[in-house]
Amino acid sequence: MKAMLRSKRFWLIAPAVLYIGFFMAVPLVQMAYVSILERGDYGGVNWGVFSMDAYVSFLFERDLMDNLVLNTDYLQVFARSFGLSAMTTVFALILGFPTAFYISTQPQGRRNFLIFLVTIPFWTNILVRNYAWMLLLRNGGLVDGMLGWIGIETGGLDILYTPYAVSIGLTYTYLPFMVLPIYASLEKLDHRLVEAAFDLGADKRRAMSRVILPLAAPGIAAGCILVFIPCLGAYVTPELLGGGKFMMIANLIGSQFGAARNWPLGAGLGFVLLALVLIAMMVYSLKFKSLPEESR
């Protein structure tokens, strides 16, 4: 123990451990405690009165006879959130992989400039970016006007306040999280392997599927995780671009802590989301460990 205290490594990591322990572990413990408390008659919680109603309410509700019956309302919100997150991840991958591949083939100086351009959206507050998309996607907005200008009659573009608008906003918000990990994998790609594939008679499509994609798999997996998980917890984009019509998990949790004043249920839903995220991370970790060493 004394040797560990004297080590430089311990003192270097101690501030980070204290920071994470205080600002992450303590709130999680507090949320876990709140989730197993009884809801107060006028909201909040009854401190010291324990109950598992928050977790039971996730799947069941009580009828007039006080019997438990299946309630799928919260499951539908989770299913909608997973569906939109998956759709956003697919869109981000479709746009992000060609972008990352193009950047990786450029000279070093141009690469740095293009990566700089990819990170520019982070300079603007997410609230401002979503309001900008509202102006673009609304009926009679810029997108509608441009389509009409080139001769495409839309009859009034009605994308705003739909799942498509939410997915577009989420894709724009989290696209850099897909581009950067894939670029990090492709940057290390030995292009002599691609040239060897061409020498052996492979066409571009076969070289892409048999050489480039397997070597970029860790970056693709990391990008999918970095896009999918934040989308599950997205709050601002579904609220603004969805117009409150398409509630996602974060909006549901926020409503429980806000208007509904059901703190135990809000905390319980938060822990259900946390468990799902941890499962996704474990699946990614196991999948990554199964990859050959040379593809990492």
C-alpha positions in Angstrom: 0.0 0.0 0.0 2.8 2.4 0.9 4.5 1.6 -2.4 1.3 2.4 -4.3 0.9 5.7 -2.5 4.4 6.7 -3.4 4.0 5.8 -7.0 3.7 8.6 -9.5 0.9 6.7 -11.3 -1.3 6.8 -8.3 -1.0 10.6 -7.8 -1.5 11.2 -11.5 -4.8 9.2 -11.6 -6.1 10.3 -8.2 -7.6 13.6 -9.4 -9.5 11.9 -12.2 -10.8 9.2 -9.9 -12.0 11.7 -7.3 -13.7 13.8 -10.0 -15.5 10.8 -11.5 -16.3 9.4 -8.2 -17.9 12.6 -6.9 -19.7 13.8 -10.0 -20.7 10.4 -11.4 -20.8 7.7 -8.7 -22.5 9.9 -6.1 -25.4 11.0 -8.4 -25.9 7.4 -9.6 -26.1 6.2 -6.0 -28.6 8.9 -5.2 -30.7 8.0 -8.2 -30.6 4.3 -7.3 -31.8 5.3 -3.8 -34.6 7.5 -5.1 -35.8 4.8 -7.5 -36.6 2.4 -4.7 -38.5 5.0 -2.6 -42.2 5.5 -2.4 -43.7 8.4 -4.4 -45.1 11.2 -2.2 -48.8 12.0 -2.3 -48.0 15.4 -3.8 -45.0 14.4 -5.8 -41.4 13.9 -4.8 -40.6 11.0 -2.6 -41.3 9.7 0.9 -37.8 9.5 2.3 -37.1 6.3 4.1 -40.2 4.5 2.8 -39.0 1.9 0.3 -41.0 0.6 -2.6 -40.3 -1.2 -5.9 -43.4 0.4 -7.6 -41.1 2.4 -10.0 -39.8 -0.7 -11.6 -43.1 -2.5 -11.5 -44.7 0.5 -13.2 -42.4 0.1 -16.2 -44.4 -2.9 -17.3 -47.6 -2.9 -15.3 -50.3 -0.7 -14.0 -53.1 -1.2 -11.5 -56.7 -1.4 -12.7 -59.8 -0.4 -10.7 -59.6 -3.6 -8.7 -56.0 -2.9 -7.8 -54.8 -5.8 -9.9 -51.6 -5.6 -12.0 -52.2 -5.5 -15.8 -49.7 -5.2 -18.5 -48.9 -1.6 -19.7 -46.9 -1.2 -22.8 -46.9 2.6 -22.9 -43.3 2.9 -21.7 -42.2 0.0 -23.8 -43.5 1.8 -26.8 -41.4 4.9 -25.9 -38.3 2.7 -25.5 -39.0 0.9 -28.8 -39.5 4.3 -30.6 -36.2 5.5 -29.1 -34.4 2.4 -30.2 -35.9 2.6 -33.7 -35.0 6.2 -34.2 -31.5 5.7 -32.8 -30.9 2.7 -35.1 -32.2 4.7 -38.1 -30.0 7.6 -37.2 -27.0 5.3 -36.8 -27.6 3.8 -40.2 -27.9 7.3 -41.8 -24.7 8.4 -40.0 -22.8 5.3 -41.2 -24.0 5.8 -44.8 -22.8 9.4 -44.8 -19.8 9.0 -42.4 -17.9 6.2 -44.0 -17.5 7.7 -47.4 -16.6 11.0 -45.8 -14.0 9.4 -43.5 -12.6 7.3 -46.4 -12.2 10.4 -48.6 -10.4 12.3 -45.8 -8.1 9.4 -45.2 -7.0 9.4 -48.9 -6.0 13.1 -48.9 -2.6 14.6 -48.3 -1.7 15.3 -44.6 -2.3 19.0 -44.8 -5.7 18.7 -46.4 -6.6 16.0 -44.0 -6.2 18.3 -41.0 -8.3 21.0 -42.7 -11.1 18.5 -43.5 -11.1 17.2 -39.9 -11.3 20.8 -38.8 -14.4 21.2 -41.0 -16.0 18.1 -39.5 -15.6 19.5 -36.0 -17.1 22.9 -36.8 -20.7 22.0 -35.7 -19.4 21.5 -32.2 -18.7 25.2 -32.0 -22.4 26.0 -32.0 -24.8 25.3 -29.2 -27.1 22.3 -30.0 -30.2 24.4 -29.3 -29.2 26.9 -32.0 -28.5 24.1 -34.4 -31.9 22.6 -33.9 -33.7 25.9 -34.3 -31.8 26.3 -37.6 -33.1 22.9 -38.7 -36.6 24.0 -37.8 -36.3 26.9 -40.2 -34.9 24.6 -42.9 -37.5 21.9 -42.6 -40.7 23.8 -41.9 -43.4 24.2 -44.5 -42.3 27.0 -46.8 -38.7 26.9 -45.4 -35.5 26.9 -47.3 -35.6 23.2 -48.3 -39.2 23.5 -49.5 -38.3 26.7 -51.5 -35.2 25.1 -53.1 -37.2 22.0 -54.2 -39.8 24.3 -55.7 -37.1 26.4 -57.4 -35.7 23.4 -59.2 -39.2 22.3 -60.3 -40.1 19.7 -57.7 -43.6 20.4 -56.5 -43.9 19.4 -52.9 -47.3 20.7 -52.1 -45.9 22.2 -49.0 -43.1 20.2 -47.4 -44.4 18.7 -44.2 -41.3 17.1 -42.6 -41.1 19.1 -39.4 -42.5 17.5 -36.3 -42.2 14.0 -37.8 -39.8 11.1 -37.0 -37.9 11.9 -40.1 -37.1 15.5 -38.9 -35.9 14.0 -35.6 -33.7 11.5 -37.4 -32.3 14.2 -39.7 -31.5 16.4 -36.7 -29.9 13.6 -34.8 -27.9 12.5 -37.8 -26.5 16.0 -38.2 -25.7 16.3 -34.5 -23.9 13.0 -34.1 -22.4 12.6 -37.6 -18.9 13.7 -36.4 -18.9 10.9 -33.8 -19.2 8.5 -36.7 -16.6 10.2 -39.0 -13.8 10.5 -36.5 -13.5 6.9 -35.3 -13.8 5.5 -38.8 -11.1 8.0 -40.0 -8.9 7.0 -37.1 -9.1 3.3 -38.4 -8.7 4.2 -42.1 -5.8 6.5 -41.4 -3.7 3.5 -40.2 -4.7 1.5 -43.2 -1.8 0.1 -45.2 -2.7 0.9 -48.8 -0.2 -1.7 -50.0 -2.8 -4.2 -49.0 -5.4 -2.6 -51.3 -2.8 -2.5 -54.1 -2.0 -6.2 -53.5 -5.8 -7.0 -53.8 -5.9 -5.2 -57.1 -2.8 -7.1 -58.3 -4.5 -10.3 -57.4 -7.5 -9.5 -59.6 -9.9 -7.9 -57.2 -12.1 -5.1 -58.4 -12.9 -2.0 -56.4 -16.0 -3.5 -54.8 -14.3 -6.7 -53.8 -11.3 -4.8 -52.4 -13.7 -2.6 -50.4 -15.6 -5.6 -49.0 -12.7 -7.9 -48.4 -9.9 -5.6 -47.4 -10.9 -2.1 -46.4 -14.2 -2.8 -44.5 -12.7 -5.6 -42.3 -9.7 -3.3 -41.3 -12.1 -0.4 -40.6 -14.5 -2.6 -38.6 -13.2 -1.4 -35.1 -13.8 2.3 -36.2 -17.2 1.4 -37.6 -18.2 -0.3 -34.4 -16.9 2.5 -32.2 -18.7 5.1 -34.4 -22.0 3.1 -34.2 -21.8 3.0 -30.4 -20.9 6.7 -30.2 -23.9 7.6 -32.3 -26.4 5.1 -31.0 -26.0 5.6 -27.3 -26.2 9.4 -27.3 -29.3 9.2 -29.5 -31.0 7.0 -26.9 -30.6 9.9 -24.4 -31.3 12.7 -26.8 -33.7 15.3 -25.3 -33.4 18.7 -27.2 -33.7 17.4 -30.8 -36.9 15.2 -30.2 -38.4 18.1 -28.2 -37.9 20.7 -30.9 -37.9 18.9 -34.2 -40.5 16.4 -33.0 -42.7 19.1 -31.6 -43.4 17.0 -28.5 -45.3 14.5 -30.6 -42.7 11.8 -30.6 -41.5 11.3 -27.0 -38.2 9.5 -26.5 -36.6 8.1 -23.4 -35.0 11.3 -22.2 -38.3 13.3 -22.7 -40.1 10.6 -20.8 -37.7 10.8 -17.9 -37.8 14.6 -17.9 -41.6 14.6 -17.8 -41.5 12.3 -14.7 -39.2 14.6 -12.8 -41.1 17.7 -14.1 -44.8 17.8 -14.7 -45.6 14.3 -13.4 -43.5 14.8 -10.2 -42.9 11.0 -10.1 -39.3 11.0 -9.1 -39.0 7.3 -8.3 -40.3 6.3 -11.8 -38.0 8.9 -13.5 -35.0 7.5 -11.6 -36.1 3.9 -12.4 -36.5 4.7 -16.1 -33.0 6.3 -16.0 -31.5 3.1 -14.6 -33.3 0.9 -17.2 -31.7 3.1 -19.8 -28.4 2.8 -18.1 -28.7 -1.0 -18.0 -29.5 -1.1 -21.8 -26.5 1.2 -22.5 -24.2 -1.1 -20.4 -25.4 -4.1 -22.3 -24.7 -2.4 -25.6 -21.2 -1.5 -24.4 -20.6 -5.1 -23.2 -21.7 -6.5 -26.6 -19.3 -4.0 -28.4 -16.5 -5.0 -26.0 -17.0 -8.7 -26.6 -17.3 -8.2 -30.3 -14.1 -6.1 -30.4 -12.2 -8.7 -28.4 -13.1 -11.3 -31.0 -11.6 -9.3 -33.8 -8.2 -10.3 -35.0 -5.3 -8.3 -33.6 -4.3 -6.9 -37.0 -7.7 -5.4 -37.6 -7.7 -3.3 -34.5 
